[in-house]
Amino acid sequence: MGVVDEIKGRLDIVDFIAGYVPSLTKAGKTCKGLCPFHAEKTPSFIVFPETQTWHCFGACGAGGDIFSFIMRQEGYQFSEALRFLADKAGVLLAERSADDAEADKRRQKLLEIVSLAASFFHSRLLQSPQAEFARNYVARRGLGAETVQTFQLGYAPNRWDGLKTHLLQKGYAEADLAAAGVLIAREDKSSGYDRFRDRFIVPIRNERGQTIGFGARALRDEQTPKYLNSPQNALFDKSAALFGLDIAKNAIRESGQAVIVEGYMDALQAYEQGYKNVVAEMGTALTDPQLKLLKRYAGRFVLALDADSAGSAATLRGINTARQALTEGVKAVPTAQGGFRYEGRLDADLRIVSLPPGRDPDDFLRESPEAWAALVEQALPLVDYYIQTVTASLNLEVAKDKAKAVATLMPVLREIPNSVEQEHYLQQLARLVTIDERVLRAELERAAQKTARPADRYSARPAETKPQSAAKTTGGLEEYCLAMLLGRPGTLNSVNKKLVAQNIDVLNTEDFADVQNGALFLAVKHWAVTPNATTDPPLQTTDPHLEGRLAGVLALWHNRPAPLEYVERELPKLVLRMRRNRLEKQIRELNQMQRDSLQTNDRDGALQCRRLISEAKDNLNILDKAHDALSITGRRRMEETFRG
Ligand SMILES: [Zn+2]
């Protein structure tokens, strides 16, 4: 559960709004008061306790949840509203420290140092007479000048103070060099020495292209260790970094696929051979932060493993982590309330390829570069690979091992979102362990019910009644609208033009009933006009608490990218549908209120409702006409696409 939901769960909207709207009184199932946002004598401001929402049926026609209320009331941005309400609700936000500015300055300085060090190493590799041996090494690996330059590959001289002297001359203190990881400090503080000496240097950059650390490979047999990395520090976290992502991200986005190799030498070789969608983990099993990072750019991952690590326990653990990481915040499922919730299900396409015995990707790519594409193409889907590897070490004739196989694999099968696929693997497992598949299916369903999350109390339903179509639910309309804008940022303008041409308001935050979606829309709107909008998601412009939602929306796009002309044609209609849904919800609410009024003999109230219902229906007609004008067959297509 995200902080927004946690806050909403702790604050009651009626109590909260009553603090701002003294006239708020109970009227049937709802509460009614004078709208705080426009002057009125007859109350038309309604709060709905059941859905924890509010709506003004008067002049402003606004509505939303507790967040949008306080944002309108106090003029807060989403971030401010979040802090304010978190405080009221007693929910602790994971804040950065109060010394943000100081920490940023410090980080900036370390980035400068590491970047200067990278230039230093690079120029040594290109020019230093001492680097002859290193240049030969580069040539032997088959890395060309373009690769050397693109990755700013370098050489650390065989001296204790080569880099140190260079950087001290630029005015940096020893302590800073040590903090940046390029210097090893000593007790007396003035005699630290270069960490990297006589090594081939590979700068590690983050996805934005900032150098954050180094990988240093030994050039001679007697040197140990063979691979030496920058230490963990304020800049460099090897469990979160992905080597090459800054260079590979466009190719990953374009191909919709990221190939992950084990070492940076593998990634360099792939680049050299023209395979540009390849990144490398930093000597750790694939981690959760790494996968979240990748999910911003693609929906399909191929993990290329060295043959000797392919079946190891560490690799399986890594894959299991990957499986779990990929399930988070990926799928949006509509709820009975007309909202949605995210369901943790395995929805990304993770495939595994193991290389021929004794070969790593570097060797393979150098020996037969043209075969790489086919190798990647043959990658096994995660579940197949997992089943194969888990069962390979078991004796499936033995009851104990059968039980172990079922216990290990059942959680994986349970998270397969597509029921046809799930059935396929269930049958496969049944054959493997020679257990009747009905027994396994019962086990699957029993386990699914046991793990139904309490947070889903409104929408929990028994596993067997889950409609098949839920398997590939695309998320709510709002999320898909955002996904299209993220995927095709240039279209916002043309979409608005089409709406205006139909005498319809441009897309705005009010169109998003969900406050996080509204805040994300604002960020996307600002980002869409920046020059880099096509390459970098709007990560800087959003509140850190929106990251989860942003990742979910990006995943939605990666799972279903659409061509530009499709987005230009369909997005205006999608906006109209979002507005239609909102109006329909209002009409339902008004009908309920009208019934309440009649029951309490409030004739005026009932009349007011009737007038408002007819107004809302007029507005529906206007939307429908605009929709028809945009396309005759449009609505049917939208139904098919988004109702699933
Ligand atoms: Zn109002």
Residues whose N, C-alpha, C, O or C-beta is under 5 A from the ligand:
A	BS01	ZN	C35 F37 H38 C56 G58 A59 C60 G61
